[in-house]
Amino acid sequence: MWKSRALRRTAAVLVGMSAILAGTTTAVAEPEPAAPAIPAAPLVPLPPEFDPAFYRPAADVIANTQPGGLIAARQVNVANFGIIPLNVDAWQVSYRSNNTAGQPIPAVATVLKPRGVAPEPRKLLSVQIAEDSLAGYCAPSYALQHLSVAAFAGQIVAPAEFIFAQAALQQGWAVVIPDHQGPNSAYAAGPLAGRITLDGIRAATAFEPLGVGAQAPVGMYGYSGGALATQHAAELKQSYAPELNVVASATGGNGPDLGAALNMANNQATAGLVLAAVIGLTREYPYFAEYIDRNIDPLGRALMIAKNPLCVQYQSMLLPFIDLKGLLWSAAGDPMRNPAVQRVMEETRLGKTVPDMPMFIWHSRWDEILPLGSANQMVDTYCADPRANVQYTRDWASEHIVAEVSGGPAALLWLRDRLNGVPAQPGCSTTDVASMAAAPGVLPYAGSVLGETVMSLFGKPIGS
């Protein structure tokens, strides 16, 4: 649109010059006004709680916008850990999505464009960062900005995982990073996160300055809490956003069964993290919120109040090793048998639909947060369908955090082939490896990513 306007203005000038030179009085149409400039966000970014005009537009505006439709956009400056600016083009886009009840809600994503020229259409990677938090200032759109204080306020995961988005930018790909927990920070509400992710891809492909057309090849990447959003998006894509050209999905540290994760965490070090997920689910499922409110004991209620304003680091540290099930009064014994609990576990369970795209899935053999058995079961469910295309790897020399470091580069290499049009190996495969870091090409690729990242800290344009 902007290019066509520029051409029309140039043509008008040429016609006018020709008329003058010919001594004629040819009328020249008034040139169209230039497209409005995209405003810039405040130099010192405001967290969503103090920026309602952008994060919570008027209800009628949201309702009158199609899912994935753009509402507003603004330029932002992104940085590593809020300190060191990156030499890329970056914007925030506000768009419409839908909650679990089918009602319109606002959503926000960060979109990034590397420097340099890329083949048209530019490839797009949707990176779902593991927010795993309960407050708006923990969202990636704020945490990734220059002069954000999120990294110092407990949101350590978003800045750390931002390296994977930078690896994509170094390939010349555009990147979209949605705030997939939504306006109420509904941590662990997987189907909500999947819809917000798909609508974020819609918004990114419609945002002209990003240079990604509707038919551009799209990949999706996520780990842990980000894998939850990514895998739900993969399962929902065919029914919710069939027009999107999503060619591949890569997820690691998967949590397809939240009930299994809670059982594993009960009385263990990760109990605080999983309790936050329970709180997040109450924000998206009213019947579950009613059950928790009716049955939570005084200690549990105090913990919910204390955790509400916290990002992942601090809310995870708040009372680990707690008996999560013991926080609920339940005449029926194990609260996991309660109909409300079983219903929310079923609504958020993965493995209901076989995604219509190739999938790269990996998991640590010794994952201490999300049980390996659930990931195995999800893959087995997919692969019972002959249409499934899954490459599944189990890493034996890692735990939850190390598995992202060792497996992320392999996942990005696999995504690169898919985005370049190289077909995935058909069918399903399951492989056990000592370490995914030892796969062919992974260490050189990881080294190049690290080298480019270090150079970017000194101002080198990313993707040039």
Secondary structure, DSSP 8 states (H G I E B T S, - for coil): -HHHHHHHHHHHHHHHHHHHHHT----------------B--SS---GGG-HHHHS--HHHHHTS-TT-EEEEEE--BEETTTEE-SSEEEEEEEEEE-TTS-EEEEEEEEEE-SS---SS--EEEEE-----SSGGGSHHHHTBTT--GGGTT--HHHHHHHHHHHHHHTT-EEEEE-TTTTTT-TT-HHHHHHHHHHHHHHHHH-GGG---TTS-EEEEEETHHHHHHHHHHHHHHHH-TTS-EEEEEEES----HHHHHHHHTTSTTHHHHHHHHHHHHTT-HHHHHHHHHHB-HHHHHHHHHHTT--HHHHHHSSTT--TGGGB--TTS-GGGSHHHHHHHHHT-S-SS--SS-EEEEEETT-SSS-HHHHHHHHHHHHTSTT--EEEEEESS--HHHHHHHHHHHHHHHHHHHHTT----SSEEEEEES-GGGSTTHHHHHHHHHHHHHHHTTT--TT-
